[in-house]
Amino acid sequence: MITRTARARYEGTGKAGKGWISTQSGVLTDQRYGFGTRFENEPGTNPEELIAAAHAGCFTMALSFALAAQGIEEGTLETTARVKLDQEGEGFRISRSDLQLTASVPGLAEDRLRELAEGAKANCPVSKLLNAEMTLEVTIG
């Protein structure tokens, strides 16, 4: 079993509060977040952006491993994840994550690539964690 950690600190409250996020690996160290970075596009990060990065990375790696299991040794995969935050009553919820894959995998039929991509979307650990609607758009190129 592998456990990864992140830490968030928030000083103050609500819109006036300021927060910082750090990760175990150190790739994020006291990265700024708060109301402005989440809802007003100020510099810094936010939970939805981090979830989008996690989903894009997890899906792309899962597809890479599925391709390797097919004996494929080369190709390029690039995925964008768009995570949507919707207002729900007085609060918010993450309602969906839309994956957009651009793939170049020489020697693999397009329908087989799409099948493997759908499997990766359904089975990557982050997809399994998210209880949100997900779509997958594949561009072969």
C-alpha positions as CSV (number, residue, x, y, z in Angstrom):
1,M,0.0,0.0,0.0
2,I,1.2,3.5,-0.9
3,T,0.2,6.6,1.0
4,R,0.8,10.1,-0.3
5,T,0.1,13.2,1.7
6,A,-0.6,16.9,1.3
7,R,-1.1,19.6,3.8
8,A,-3.3,22.7,3.7
9,R,-3.1,25.7,6.0
10,Y,-5.7,28.5,6.1
11,E,-5.3,31.7,8.1
12,G,-8.3,33.9,8.6
13,T,-11.8,32.9,7.4
14,G,-13.9,33.0,4.2
15,K,-13.1,35.4,1.4
16,A,-10.5,37.3,3.5
17,G,-8.6,34.2,4.5
18,K,-5.4,33.0,2.9
19,G,-4.3,29.5,2.4
20,W,-1.2,27.5,1.4
21,I,-0.9,24.0,0.1
22,S,2.2,21.7,0.3
23,T,2.8,18.2,-0.9
24,Q,4.9,15.4,0.5
25,S,7.2,15.4,-2.5
26,G,7.9,19.1,-2.2
27,V,6.7,19.8,-5.7
28,L,4.2,22.2,-4.1
29,T,5.6,24.0,-1.1
30,D,3.3,26.6,0.5
31,Q,1.6,27.3,-2.8
32,R,-1.0,30.0,-2.3
33,Y,-4.7,29.3,-2.5
34,G,-7.9,31.0,-1.3
35,F,-11.1,32.6,-2.5
36,G,-9.3,34.6,-5.2
37,T,-7.4,31.7,-6.7
38,R,-10.5,29.5,-6.7
39,F,-13.2,31.9,-7.9
40,E,-11.4,34.9,-9.4
41,N,-8.4,33.6,-11.3
42,E,-5.8,35.2,-9.0
43,P,-2.3,33.6,-9.2
44,G,-2.0,30.5,-7.1
45,T,-3.8,27.1,-7.2
46,N,-7.1,25.6,-6.1
47,P,-8.5,22.2,-5.3
48,E,-10.2,21.8,-8.7
49,E,-7.0,22.5,-10.6
50,L,-5.2,19.9,-8.5
51,I,-7.9,17.4,-9.1
52,A,-7.8,18.0,-12.8
53,A,-4.0,17.5,-12.8
54,A,-4.4,14.3,-10.8
55,H,-7.1,13.0,-13.2
56,A,-5.2,13.9,-16.4
57,G,-2.0,12.3,-15.0
58,C,-3.6,9.2,-13.7
59,F,-5.6,8.5,-16.8
60,T,-2.7,9.1,-19.1
61,M,-0.4,6.8,-17.1
62,A,-3.2,4.1,-17.0
63,L,-3.5,4.3,-20.8
64,S,0.3,4.1,-21.2
65,F,0.4,0.9,-19.2
66,A,-2.6,-0.5,-21.2
67,L,-0.6,0.2,-24.4
68,A,2.5,-1.4,-22.9
69,A,0.5,-4.5,-22.1
70,Q,-0.4,-4.7,-25.8
71,G,3.3,-4.8,-26.7
72,I,3.3,-1.2,-27.9
73,E,6.6,0.5,-27.1
74,E,6.2,4.0,-28.5
75,G,3.6,6.8,-28.8
76,T,2.7,10.1,-27.4
77,L,-0.3,10.8,-25.2
78,E,-1.5,14.2,-24.0
79,T,-4.5,14.7,-21.9
80,T,-6.4,17.8,-20.6
81,A,-8.9,17.3,-17.8
82,R,-11.5,19.9,-17.2
83,V,-13.0,19.7,-13.7
84,K,-16.3,21.6,-13.2
85,L,-17.3,23.2,-9.9
86,D,-21.0,23.9,-9.7
87,Q,-23.0,25.8,-7.1
88,E,-25.3,23.4,-5.2
89,G,-27.7,25.1,-2.8
90,E,-25.6,27.2,-0.4
91,G,-22.4,25.2,-1.3
92,F,-20.6,23.7,-4.2
93,R,-19.8,20.3,-5.7
94,I,-17.5,19.0,-8.3
95,S,-19.9,17.7,-10.9
96,R,-17.7,16.4,-13.7
97,S,-14.3,15.8,-15.2
98,D,-14.0,15.9,-18.9
99,L,-10.9,14.3,-20.4
100,Q,-9.6,15.3,-23.8
101,L,-6.9,13.0,-25.2
102,T,-4.7,13.6,-28.2
103,A,-2.8,10.4,-29.1
104,S,-0.2,9.4,-31.6
105,V,0.3,5.6,-31.4
106,P,1.9,4.2,-34.6
107,G,0.7,0.8,-35.6
108,L,-2.4,0.7,-33.4
109,A,-5.9,0.8,-35.0
110,E,-8.0,3.8,-33.9
111,D,-10.9,1.7,-32.6
112,R,-8.5,-0.3,-30.4
113,L,-6.9,2.9,-29.0
114,R,-10.4,4.2,-28.2
115,E,-11.3,1.0,-26.5
116,L,-8.1,1.1,-24.4
117,A,-8.7,4.7,-23.6
118,E,-12.2,4.0,-22.3
119,G,-10.8,1.2,-20.1
120,A,-8.2,3.6,-18.7
121,K,-10.9,6.2,-18.0
122,A,-13.0,3.7,-16.1
123,N,-10.2,2.1,-14.2
124,C,-7.6,4.7,-13.3
125,P,-7.6,5.1,-9.5
126,V,-8.5,8.8,-9.7
127,S,-11.5,8.0,-12.0
128,K,-12.6,5.5,-9.4
129,L,-12.3,8.0,-6.6
130,L,-14.3,10.8,-8.4
131,N,-18.1,10.4,-8.1
132,A,-18.7,12.7,-11.0
133,E,-19.8,12.5,-14.6
134,M,-16.9,11.9,-16.9
135,T,-16.5,12.2,-20.6
136,L,-13.6,11.2,-22.9
137,E,-12.8,12.8,-26.3
138,V,-10.0,11.2,-28.3
139,T,-8.1,12.9,-31.1
140,I,-5.8,10.7,-33.2
141,G,-2.9,12.7,-34.4
